[in-house]
Amino acid sequence: MNAPPCFQDSAAKRVISNLCSQNNIDITLLKDLCEVLNNFSGSGRKEGVQVDLTDCIDRFIDRKKD
């Protein structure tokens, strides 16, 4: 997967990190979800998006259990 450009730019990543921290959002989960959407954007297909998003959320839940 390719990280969206906002996660590659250090200034933007800092802003995202601060917002995630302020709003109690897991930045890894956000990045994973954005990667899925970024990979499907422009493809014109919806098949697989829901499965990939669910997989990201499942991985997040599994990380939190450990």
JOQUI-V858531 format. One record per pair of residues at least 6 apart in sequence whose C-alpha atoms are under 8 Angstrom apart, sorted by the first residue. I is the first residue (numbers start at 0). J is the second residue. If there is no record, write none. Layout:
# JOQUI-V858531
i:I j:J
i:I j:J
This chain:
# JOQUI-V858531
i:0 j:34
i:0 j:35
i:0 j:38
i:1 j:34
i:1 j:37
i:1 j:38
i:2 j:30
i:2 j:31
i:2 j:33
i:2 j:34
i:2 j:37
i:3 j:30
i:3 j:33
i:3 j:34
i:3 j:37
i:5 j:11
i:5 j:12
i:6 j:12
i:6 j:30
i:15 j:26
i:16 j:26
i:19 j:25
i:19 j:26
i:28 j:55
i:28 j:56
i:28 j:59
i:31 j:55
i:32 j:52
i:32 j:55
i:35 j:48
i:35 j:51
i:35 j:52
i:36 j:48
i:39 j:45
i:39 j:48
